[in-house]
Amino acid sequence: MNRPEISTQEIMQAIKRSGYLLESEITKTLASQGYFIESNQSILNPLTKKSREIDLVAEYYEYDEKTANNKTCAKIYFVFEIKNNFFPLVLLTKMEFSPNTQVWEGLKEILTIPDGIEYSFYEGFYEELLRDEEYLYTQYCSFQKKKGNKDELMAFHPENLYSGIAKITQYCDEAVNRWNNDSGEDEEIENYKDDYFRHFLYIPILLINDSLYELDINEENKTDLRKVESSKLVYNYHLMDEPKNSVIFVMTKKGLNDFLPQMRALERKVVEKMLKAKKH
């Protein structure tokens, strides 16, 4: 069999379409800004028992003598699913209040509070990230050309996006659960005690190259479609037969550049609250 001749231009076009290049770009961006990167991490699919790949896991580390001496740490871990989208991604259907939905559970947190300290997770990441629930969405769609009519665009629910969201959510859940298991505690994380004051947050990020929109319906039932660089999606699922939700941070490559310094500032803000709580 004759091997087909493939030009370097064809190779690069295929790589760009696949999203591998975007993943490499994000890795380089994060590394250049001082983030520790773990690429191609794997989790086990609970149904098929096959490994599934996580694109990137990143954390920013900066030694601070004050927090180290006080045995206090606030840390954000970023768990990425990266998609090089050809068609826009739209988030729609705003989350409405319901007493049956505890949106705070959508943040995947590890919190250890030494004895004698009064501190609630509400005071930390939740207060900054989810206090304004107006901008949480519960549905998403993308687009494809309709079969038999290539001029007509059809909205649909892409399986690869759903699978990617499920992966990064599972990774965050397992990271939190591992802490429980390693600590030897069967109780909730909030009840685990030692002399180190920790508040860790795992953020699942769906990162697309471009073209992210939010769709709202106003009081007059008129639609408002606006282009954004970042948004939040509430993803509902089951874990060990228990209903759960997770807040997925959806953003473009441009949105990530704005998001990262905001999260570093948030880490510093949370740790200052923790140090203040420790002094009282």
N, C-alpha and C positions, 0 to 999 in steps of 0.2 A: 504494500500500500504506500502510495506517495504521500509524504507529509505536506500539508498545505503551507504555502508561504504566507506568513503574517507580517505585515509591516509594523514598525514601531508606532506609527500613528494609530493603527487599528488596536494595538495593545493598550495604548494610553486611553483611547476612547472607551474600551471595554472596562478598564479599571475605574475610570471616572463614573461610568454608568452604575457600576456595582456598589459604590460607596466606600470602597477600600481606601481611596485617596483621601476622602473626607475624614475618615477615621485617623489616618496618618497625620493629617493637618491638625486635627484637634489634639492628638497626642503631643505633637511638637509645640503647639501653643501652650498647653498646660505645663509641660516640662520647662519651657523657657520662663515661665512665671513662678517657678519654684515648687510645683506640685510633684508629689510622688505618684508615679503611674504604675498600675498593674494592668497589663493587657491580657486579653484572651483568658480571663478567668472562667471557670466552668462550674455549673450546677447540674444536678441530676433531675431530669424530668420525672416527676412523681408518677406519671402514667406509663411512659415508655421505658423508664429506667435508663435512658440514654443521656449522655452529657450534652449540655447546651451551653453555648459560648456567650459570655458577657463581654461586650466590646471593650469597655474601659472602667476601671475603678480608680478614683483619684482622691488625694487628700493634700492639704497644704500644711506644712510643718514649719514653725518658726519658734525657736527656743525663747522662752520668756522666763527670766530668773524669778520674777515676782510670783508667777503662777506655779512654777516648779517648787519654790520654797513653801508655798501654801498648799501644795498637793491638790491643786485645782486645775481642771482642764475642760474647755468647751471645744468640741471638734465636729466638723461636718465632713462626711464621706459622700462623694459624688459617684453614682452608679449610672453609667451611660448605655443607652441603646441609640445607635447612630444610623440614620437613614438618609440616603441621598435622594430626596423626593423629586420626581419629575412633575407631579401635579401638586397643587396646593393642598394643605391640610387645614380643615376648618373645625374649630371647637364650637359646639352649640349646646343649647338647652342648659340654661343657668341652673345651678343647684338652688333649690328652694328649701326653706327651713322645714325640718321634720324632727319631732322628738325621738323618732326611731333611728335617726342617723347621728352618730357621734363623730363629727368630722375630725376632731382632735386625734382620733385613733388612726387617721390617715398619715400621721407623722410617725416614722419608725425611729424610736428614740431609746437610748440607754441612759438611765439616770441612777446614780448611786449617791446617796446623801448620808454623810456621817451623822452619828448621834449628836443631838443638840443644835442642829441647824434647821431652820425653817425656810423651806424653798419648794416651790411648786413648778412643774414643767410649764404651766401656763405663763410663768414669768419669763421664760426663756425663748426658745425658737418659735413656739406657737403664737405668742403675742405679736411677733413681727411678721410671721409668714401667713397666718390664717385668720387673724382677727377680723379682716374684711372679707367675709364670705361672698360678697357680691360678685367677685371675679373668679368663682369656681364653676367649672362646666362639667357636665356629666355625659356628654356624647361627642363623638368626632366622626368625621368622614373625609375621604379623599375622592379621587375621580379617576375614571378611565373612559376611553372611547368605546361607544356602544358597538357591539358586534353587528355587522351588517349595515351599520351607518356610522362611518368613521367621523362624520361631521358633528355627531351628537355626543355630548359629554354626559356621563352617568355618574351620579354620586353613589358611593358604596363604602362598606366597612372593611378595610383591607386586613386580611388574615395576618400578613407579616407584621403589621403594626400591633395588632392584638397580641400576637405571640411575643413580640419584643417587650411590650409593656408587662406581660405576665412574667417574663424572665427577670427583669430588673426588680420587680416587686418581690418575687420569690427570693432573690439574692438578699434584699434588705431584710425580709422577714427572717431568713436563716441566720443572718449576721446577728440580729437581736436575740434570736433563740439560742444561738451558740453561747452568748454571754450568760444566759440563764443556766445552761448546762455546765459551762466551765466554772461557774460560781458555786455549783453544787446546791443551788436553791430551786425549789419547786414553786416558790411564791412569785408574785409579780416582781418585775425588775425594780419598781419603786421601793420595795421592801428589803432589797439586798443592802447590807451594811458593811462598810470597812472604813478605813481612815482617809480614803481618797475621794474627793468630791469631783464627780464626773457628770458631764452632760454631752452625750454624743448623739448625732443625728445622721441618719442615712437618707440621702435624697435621690430618688429615682428620676433620671433625666432622659426624656425622649428628645433627641437633638436631630433636627432636620436642617438641610442646607439653606432653604429659603421658603418664602411664600406660606406664612402662617396667618390664619384669620380667626377672628371671633365673630360669631353671628348672634345678635340679640334681637328680641322682639319688644318693642316699646308698649306703652299703655294703650296706644291706638292701633295695636297689632301691625305696626309697620316694621319691616326688617332693617337692621343696621349691620352691614357687613364691613368690618374694618380690618385692615392689615396691622398686625402686631409683631413684635419680636419675641415675646414670651407670654405664657399663660399657664393656667393650672387646670388639670383634668382629674376628677374624682373617679377612680377605677374601683368597681365593686367585684368581689370574688369570694371564693370559699377557701379556707385553710383548715385542714383536718375537720371537714364538715361544719366549720363555724363561719358564718358570714363576716367578711372583713371589708375594709376599704383602704385605699392608699391614694395619697395625693401625688400625682405625676406632674413634674415640672416640664412643660413642653416649651421648647425654644428653638430659635434659629441660631446659626453660627454667629451672627451679629449680636443676637440677644445674649449669648453666652459671654461675650466680651464685657457686657454691662453687668451680668449676673455675678460673675466671679468676684469682683471687688466688693460688691454689695454683701456677699456671703462672708468674705473675710472681715468686713466691718461688723457684721452680725456676730461672728464668733467672738470678737473683742468685746462687743456690747454685752453678750451673754456672760462672758467670764467676769466682767466687772460687776454684774448683778450677783454672781455667785460669790465673789470676794466680799461684796458688801454684806451678803447674807451670812457669810462665815464670821464676820466681825461682830455681828449682833448676838 
